[in-house]
Amino acid sequence: MSTAPAARPPYEVRIEATDQAPAGAAPETAAVRLIVQLPAGWTADLLQCENLRATLTVTGADSAQDLAEVLDGLLGAGALRGWARV
């Protein structure tokens, strides 16, 4: 009998524009850019955007540390220049 893999918990993530963000930076755009760069098999739901902050839930990471490493590698570079996890 085979057992299904354990479901991975969702993690709440907040990203915020830094002083390095381009003028007119929008949290909605940053959230979408982050979501499309997540590893295969990961999913995200956008919960809220306000001011220069977006809140999402991300599912698929093996651990909070795994999630943090991936997000920190994506944020602050390329299309996400000027965004950081808070």
Secondary structure, DSSP 4 states (H G I P E B T S, - for coil): ---PPPPPPPEEEEEEE-TTSPTT--HHHHHHHHHHTSPTT-EEEEEEEETTEEEEEEE--SSHHHHHHHHHHHTTSGGGTTEEE-
